[in-house]
């Protein structure tokens, strides 16, 4: 066990308007064949296991809420959660500059919002999924900006994983403004993209139900050809290209989409601004998260292959799993 760090902060919650009700949470847990009492017991068991591993960080009691969420997003599987948490804390040390040391402040968030906005459906779908909508500006992105965007995306994903209750995510990319600038930024930043994919799909228990790409221009095929090999076969089968909003509506109701996609919710830009104070208010939680990483000198059998892989991708991608 890595030396404990004192951390006591109020249990964070999703912001009002996005927080699931007690009844909806009960439905999600029932789908996973558990309830609040059993989930708490399992999280306590999981915490005890983590704290017995010599290379993993000590988790204080205030991290039980995170372990409960991790179990939910791991389909209530103790074995999946154990393997996932090892990858999660390993990614924080293997990709420290990108994942472990990340931070949010208002200046970085405002700079981020010039290039990308991410919105979330306020309610879960009838299948108890959360809808995430990704919008991007046509502004030119340098490699530094691309890394900033990926880093903030990762921190947002990590925060939502810790706090949200759902059975998976419908991720919608609005490609209406996609242009050659984005393709160039991707081509110049493949290492950053691979690190991002490792830390999200390889270290977070992300249950992606579908990746929806709406109105993809011809130049997007170049970008997608670079990214697609990073996906496991199961995720590749969940990629859907929509040439119209009508095609998207067959999978995602307008009630869960922003106004700029013909939906009932505020625009992506408005929701990005609405959610910004919530993410900025998580500074105490983020500060503690920066202490949560493996000590590879104490790992039985030697350092993880994630540390020995210069590209930071292959080892962890062999372990990706999607429900």
C-alpha positions as CSV (number, residue, x, y, z in Angstrom):
1,X,0.0,0.0,0.0
2,X,1.3,3.4,-0.9
3,X,1.5,5.8,2.0
4,X,-1.9,7.2,3.0
5,X,-2.7,10.9,2.3
6,X,-5.2,12.6,4.6
7,X,-8.2,13.7,2.6
8,X,-11.5,14.8,3.9
9,X,-13.8,16.7,1.6
10,X,-17.6,16.7,1.3
11,X,-19.0,14.0,-0.9
12,X,-19.5,15.7,-4.3
13,X,-22.6,15.3,-6.4
14,X,-23.7,15.9,-9.9
15,X,-25.1,19.4,-10.3
16,X,-28.7,20.2,-9.8
17,X,-30.6,19.6,-13.0
18,X,-28.4,16.7,-14.0
19,X,-28.6,14.7,-10.8
20,X,-30.6,11.5,-11.0
21,X,-33.5,11.0,-8.6
22,X,-33.5,8.4,-5.9
23,X,-36.1,6.4,-8.0
24,X,-33.9,6.5,-11.1
25,X,-30.8,5.5,-9.2
26,X,-32.8,2.6,-7.7
27,X,-33.7,1.4,-11.2
28,X,-30.1,1.6,-12.4
29,X,-29.0,-0.5,-9.4
30,X,-31.8,-3.0,-9.9
31,X,-30.7,-3.5,-13.5
32,X,-27.3,-4.4,-12.0
33,X,-28.8,-6.8,-9.5
34,X,-27.9,-4.8,-6.5
35,X,-29.2,-2.1,-4.2
36,X,-27.8,0.7,-2.1
37,X,-27.0,-1.5,0.9
38,X,-25.2,-4.2,-1.1
39,X,-23.4,-1.6,-3.2
40,X,-22.0,0.0,0.0
41,X,-20.8,-3.4,1.3
42,X,-19.2,-4.2,-2.0
43,X,-17.5,-0.8,-2.1
44,X,-16.1,-1.4,1.4
45,X,-14.8,-4.8,0.3
46,X,-13.2,-3.2,-2.8
47,X,-11.6,-0.5,-0.7
48,X,-10.1,-3.1,1.7
49,X,-8.7,-4.9,-1.4
50,X,-7.1,-1.7,-2.8
51,X,-5.5,-0.9,0.5
52,X,-3.9,-4.3,0.7
53,X,-2.1,-4.0,-2.6
54,X,1.4,-2.8,-2.1
55,X,1.6,-0.7,-5.2
56,X,-1.8,0.9,-5.1
57,X,-2.6,4.2,-3.2
58,X,-4.3,4.2,0.1
59,X,-8.0,5.1,-0.3
60,X,-9.6,6.8,2.7
61,X,-13.2,6.3,3.7
62,X,-14.2,9.5,1.8
63,X,-13.4,7.7,-1.5
64,X,-16.2,5.1,-0.9
65,X,-18.5,7.2,-3.1
66,X,-16.0,6.8,-6.0
67,X,-15.8,3.1,-5.5
68,X,-19.5,2.7,-5.6
69,X,-19.6,4.6,-8.9
70,X,-16.7,2.5,-10.2
71,X,-18.7,-0.7,-9.4
72,X,-21.8,0.7,-11.1
73,X,-19.9,1.6,-14.3
74,X,-18.1,-1.8,-14.1
75,X,-21.5,-3.6,-14.4
76,X,-21.3,-4.4,-10.6
77,X,-18.5,-6.9,-11.3
78,X,-15.9,-7.0,-8.5
79,X,-13.3,-8.6,-10.8
80,X,-13.8,-5.9,-13.5
81,X,-13.6,-3.2,-10.9
82,X,-10.3,-4.6,-9.4
83,X,-8.7,-4.8,-12.8
84,X,-10.0,-1.5,-13.8
85,X,-8.8,0.3,-10.7
86,X,-5.3,-1.1,-11.2
87,X,-5.3,0.3,-14.7
88,X,-6.8,3.6,-13.4
89,X,-4.1,4.3,-10.9
90,X,-1.4,2.9,-13.2
91,X,-2.5,5.3,-15.9
92,X,-2.1,8.2,-13.4
93,X,1.6,7.4,-12.9
94,X,2.4,6.2,-16.4
95,X,0.8,9.3,-18.0
96,X,1.4,11.6,-15.0
97,X,1.9,14.8,-17.1
98,X,-1.3,14.1,-19.0
99,X,-3.6,12.4,-16.5
100,X,-2.1,12.5,-13.0
101,X,-1.2,16.1,-12.7
102,X,-4.1,17.6,-14.6
103,X,-6.0,20.6,-13.2
104,X,-8.8,22.9,-14.0
105,X,-8.9,26.7,-13.5
106,X,-11.2,29.3,-15.1
107,X,-8.6,30.5,-17.5
108,X,-7.9,27.0,-18.9
109,X,-11.6,26.2,-19.0
110,X,-12.4,29.4,-21.0
111,X,-9.6,28.7,-23.4
112,X,-10.9,25.2,-23.8
113,X,-14.4,26.4,-24.5
114,X,-13.1,28.4,-27.5
115,X,-12.3,25.1,-29.2
116,X,-14.7,22.5,-27.8
117,X,-18.0,22.3,-25.9
118,X,-19.4,19.2,-24.2
119,X,-23.1,19.1,-23.1
120,X,-24.9,16.4,-21.1
121,X,-28.5,15.4,-21.3
122,X,-30.3,16.5,-18.1
123,X,-32.2,13.2,-17.8
124,X,-31.3,9.6,-18.6
125,X,-32.8,8.0,-21.6
126,X,-35.5,5.3,-21.3
127,X,-32.6,2.8,-21.4
128,X,-31.0,4.6,-18.4
129,X,-28.2,6.0,-20.6
130,X,-26.6,9.5,-20.3
131,X,-26.2,11.4,-23.6
132,X,-23.0,13.4,-24.1
133,X,-22.9,15.8,-27.0
134,X,-19.5,17.1,-28.4
135,X,-19.3,20.2,-30.4
136,X,-16.2,21.9,-31.8
137,X,-15.3,25.2,-33.3
138,X,-13.5,25.6,-36.6
139,X,-10.6,27.4,-34.9
140,X,-7.2,26.2,-35.8
141,X,-5.7,23.9,-33.0
142,X,-2.0,23.7,-32.4
143,X,-0.6,20.6,-30.7
144,X,-0.6,22.5,-27.4
145,X,-4.3,23.4,-27.7
146,X,-5.1,19.8,-28.8
147,X,-3.4,18.5,-25.6
148,X,-5.3,21.0,-23.5
149,X,-8.6,20.0,-25.0
150,X,-7.8,16.3,-24.4
151,X,-6.7,16.9,-20.9
152,X,-9.8,18.8,-19.9
153,X,-12.0,16.2,-21.7
154,X,-10.3,13.5,-19.6
155,X,-10.8,15.4,-16.4
156,X,-14.5,15.9,-17.2
157,X,-14.9,12.2,-18.0
158,X,-13.2,11.2,-14.8
159,X,-15.4,13.6,-12.7
160,X,-18.6,12.4,-14.4
161,X,-17.5,8.7,-13.8
162,X,-17.1,9.4,-10.1
163,X,-20.5,11.1,-9.7
164,X,-23.0,10.0,-12.3
165,X,-25.4,7.0,-12.1
166,X,-26.3,5.5,-15.4
167,X,-26.0,2.3,-17.4
168,X,-23.8,3.7,-20.2
169,X,-23.3,6.7,-22.5
170,X,-24.6,7.6,-25.9
171,X,-21.8,9.9,-27.3
172,X,-22.9,12.3,-30.1
173,X,-20.3,14.2,-32.1
174,X,-21.8,17.2,-34.0
175,X,-19.5,17.5,-37.1
176,X,-21.2,20.4,-38.7
177,X,-18.2,22.6,-38.2
178,X,-15.5,19.9,-38.8
179,X,-12.9,21.0,-41.2
180,X,-9.3,20.4,-42.4
181,X,-8.0,22.3,-39.3
182,X,-9.2,19.4,-37.1
183,X,-7.8,16.8,-39.3
184,X,-4.4,18.5,-39.3
185,X,-4.4,18.9,-35.5
186,X,-5.2,15.1,-35.1
187,X,-2.4,14.2,-37.5
188,X,0.1,16.3,-35.6
189,X,-1.0,14.9,-32.2
190,X,-1.4,11.2,-32.5
191,X,0.7,10.5,-29.4
192,X,-1.6,12.7,-27.4
193,X,-4.7,11.1,-28.9
194,X,-3.4,7.6,-28.1
195,X,-2.6,8.6,-24.5
196,X,-6.1,10.1,-24.2
197,X,-7.7,6.9,-25.5
198,X,-5.6,4.8,-23.1
199,X,-6.7,6.9,-20.1
200,X,-10.3,7.0,-21.0
201,X,-11.2,3.7,-22.5
202,X,-8.4,1.8,-20.8
203,X,-8.5,3.3,-17.3
204,X,-12.0,4.6,-16.8
205,X,-14.9,2.2,-16.7
206,X,-16.5,3.9,-19.7
207,X,-19.5,2.0,-21.1
208,X,-20.0,3.5,-24.5
209,X,-23.3,2.3,-26.0
210,X,-22.8,4.1,-29.3
211,X,-20.6,6.7,-30.9
212,X,-22.8,8.9,-33.1
213,X,-21.1,11.0,-35.8
214,X,-23.6,13.5,-37.2
215,X,-23.2,15.1,-40.7
216,X,-19.6,13.9,-41.2
217,X,-17.9,15.9,-44.0
218,X,-15.6,14.0,-46.4
219,X,-12.4,15.3,-44.7
220,X,-13.6,13.4,-41.5
221,X,-12.8,10.1,-43.1
222,X,-9.1,10.9,-42.9
223,X,-9.3,11.6,-39.2
224,X,-11.5,8.5,-38.5
225,X,-9.0,6.3,-40.3
226,X,-6.3,7.4,-37.8
227,X,-8.5,6.9,-34.7
228,X,-10.5,3.7,-35.6
229,X,-7.5,1.3,-35.2
230,X,-7.4,2.4,-31.5
231,X,-10.9,1.0,-30.9
232,X,-11.6,-2.6,-29.9
233,X,-13.8,-4.5,-32.3
234,X,-16.8,-4.3,-30.1
235,X,-16.6,-0.5,-30.0
236,X,-16.1,-0.3,-33.8
237,X,-19.4,-2.0,-34.2
238,X,-21.0,0.7,-32.1
239,X,-19.9,3.5,-34.4
240,X,-22.9,5.1,-36.3
241,X,-22.6,7.6,-39.1
242,X,-25.6,9.9,-39.5
243,X,-26.1,12.0,-42.6
244,X,-29.0,13.7,-41.1
245,X,-30.5,14.6,-37.7
246,X,-33.5,12.4,-38.5
247,X,-31.2,9.4,-38.6
248,X,-29.8,10.4,-35.2
249,X,-33.3,10.8,-33.7
250,X,-34.0,7.1,-34.3
251,X,-31.4,6.4,-31.5
252,X,-31.5,9.6,-29.4
253,X,-34.7,11.6,-28.8
254,X,-34.6,15.4,-29.3
255,X,-35.5,15.8,-25.6
256,X,-31.9,14.7,-24.8
257,X,-30.2,16.9,-27.4
258,X,-29.3,20.6,-27.5
259,X,-31.2,23.2,-29.5
260,X,-28.4,23.5,-32.1
261,X,-29.2,19.8,-33.0
262,X,-32.9,20.4,-33.1
263,X,-33.4,19.3,-29.5
264,X,-35.2,20.6,-26.5
265,X,-32.2,21.5,-24.4
266,X,-30.1,24.7,-24.4
267,X,-27.3,25.0,-26.9
268,X,-24.0,23.1,-26.4
269,X,-22.3,26.5,-25.8
270,X,-24.9,27.4,-23.1
271,X,-24.6,24.0,-21.4
272,X,-20.8,24.2,-21.4
273,X,-21.0,27.5,-19.6
274,X,-23.7,26.2,-17.2
275,X,-21.5,23.3,-16.2
276,X,-18.3,25.2,-15.9
277,X,-18.9,26.3,-12.3
278,X,-19.6,22.7,-11.3
279,X,-16.3,21.4,-12.6
280,X,-14.4,24.4,-11.2
281,X,-15.9,23.7,-7.7
282,X,-14.3,20.3,-7.7
283,X,-10.8,21.7,-7.0
284,X,-10.5,19.9,-3.6
285,X,-11.5,16.6,-5.1
286,X,-9.1,17.1,-8.1
287,X,-6.2,18.0,-5.7
288,X,-6.7,14.8,-3.8
289,X,-6.9,12.8,-7.1
290,X,-3.5,14.0,-8.0
291,X,-2.1,12.0,-5.1
292,X,-3.7,8.7,-6.3
293,X,-1.2,6.8,-8.4
294,X,0.7,3.6,-8.3
295,X,4.2,3.1,-6.8
296,X,5.7,0.8,-9.5
297,X,8.7,0.0,-7.3
298,X,6.3,-1.9,-5.0
299,X,4.3,-3.8,-7.7
300,X,4.6,-7.6,-7.5
301,X,6.3,-8.9,-10.6
302,X,7.8,-5.5,-11.6
303,X,6.4,-2.4,-13.3
304,X,3.3,-2.5,-15.4
305,X,3.7,-2.8,-19.2
306,X,1.9,0.5,-19.4
307,X,5.0,2.1,-18.0
308,X,7.3,0.2,-20.4
309,X,5.3,1.1,-23.5
310,X,6.7,4.4,-25.0
311,X,3.5,5.0,-27.0
312,X,1.4,4.4,-23.9
313,X,-1.3,2.5,-25.8
314,X,-0.7,-1.1,-26.9
315,X,-0.4,-2.7,-23.5
316,X,-3.6,-1.1,-22.1
317,X,-5.6,-1.5,-25.2
318,X,-5.3,-5.2,-25.1
319,X,-7.2,-5.1,-21.9
320,X,-10.1,-2.8,-23.0
321,X,-13.5,-4.2,-22.5
322,X,-16.9,-2.9,-23.2
323,X,-20.1,-4.4,-22.0
